[in-house]
Amino acid sequence: MIARIWHGKTKVEDYEVYTEFMIKTAIPDYEKTQGFVKLSFLRNIKNNEGHFTLITYWENLEVIKNFAGEDFEKAKYYPEDEQFLLEFEEKVEHFEVFA
């Protein structure tokens, strides 16, 4: 199994709205992908910014490519992210899950 980790940040005033967007749009998008296993959606407020870490779990790298494209290390963004995110990190991290 492979864990894919993404991080984003918003203004603190967009914290709850972005959370709702992720719940309504992003999470269902992940869940409909064959080979998706589960996710952990983490958030906190630090330095007056909303921080979001999304850890998704997939059967293998081929499945991730079906979701993210051939350049699977590139972060996937939604058009609505332009309204909320303060920056767009180019890459995500992948880890082999061994326990």
C-alpha positions in Angstrom: 0.0 0.0 0.0 1.2 3.5 -0.8 0.4 6.7 1.3 0.2 10.0 -0.7 0.6 13.1 1.4 -0.5 16.6 0.4 -0.3 19.9 2.3 -2.1 23.2 1.7 -2.8 26.3 3.7 -5.6 29.0 3.7 -6.3 32.2 5.5 -7.8 31.5 8.9 -11.1 33.0 7.8 -11.4 30.4 5.0 -10.6 27.5 7.3 -14.2 26.2 7.8 -15.3 27.0 4.2 -12.3 25.1 2.7 -13.0 22.2 5.1 -16.5 22.0 3.7 -15.2 22.2 0.1 -12.9 19.3 0.7 -15.6 17.2 2.3 -18.1 17.8 -0.5 -15.8 17.8 -3.5 -12.3 16.3 -3.0 -13.1 13.4 -0.7 -15.8 12.0 -3.0 -13.4 12.4 -5.9 -10.8 10.2 -4.1 -13.4 7.7 -3.0 -14.7 7.0 -6.5 -11.2 6.0 -7.8 -10.7 2.2 -8.1 -7.8 1.2 -5.8 -8.4 3.9 -3.3 -8.2 2.4 0.2 -8.9 5.2 2.8 -7.8 8.7 3.8 -6.9 10.8 6.9 -7.8 14.5 6.6 -6.0 16.6 9.1 -6.2 20.3 9.9 -5.0 22.8 12.4 -4.5 26.6 12.8 -0.9 27.7 13.1 0.5 31.2 12.7 -3.0 32.5 11.9 -3.2 30.2 8.9 -5.3 27.1 8.3 -3.2 24.1 7.5 -4.5 21.0 5.8 -2.7 17.7 5.5 -4.4 15.0 3.4 -3.0 11.5 3.6 -4.6 9.1 1.1 -3.9 5.4 0.9 -3.8 3.5 -2.3 -3.3 -0.1 -3.4 -0.2 0.7 -5.5 1.4 3.4 -7.7 -0.5 2.4 -10.8 -3.8 3.2 -9.0 -2.4 6.6 -8.0 -1.5 7.3 -11.7 -5.2 6.6 -12.5 -6.2 9.4 -10.1 -3.4 11.9 -10.5 -2.0 11.2 -14.0 1.4 9.9 -15.2 3.3 12.5 -13.3 1.9 11.1 -10.1 4.2 13.2 -7.9 2.6 16.4 -9.1 -0.1 17.7 -6.7 -3.7 17.6 -8.0 -5.7 20.8 -7.5 -9.3 21.7 -8.2 -10.4 24.9 -9.9 -12.0 26.1 -6.6 -8.6 25.9 -4.8 -7.7 29.2 -6.4 -10.3 30.9 -4.1 -8.8 29.4 -0.9 -5.2 28.3 -1.0 -2.4 30.7 -0.2 0.2 28.7 -2.3 0.3 25.7 -4.5 2.9 23.2 -3.5 4.0 21.5 -6.7 4.7 18.0 -5.4 3.2 15.5 -3.0 5.1 12.8 -1.1 4.6 9.1 -1.4 5.6 6.5 1.2 5.3 2.7 1.2 3.1 1.6 4.1 4.7 -1.3 5.9 2.7 -1.4 9.1 
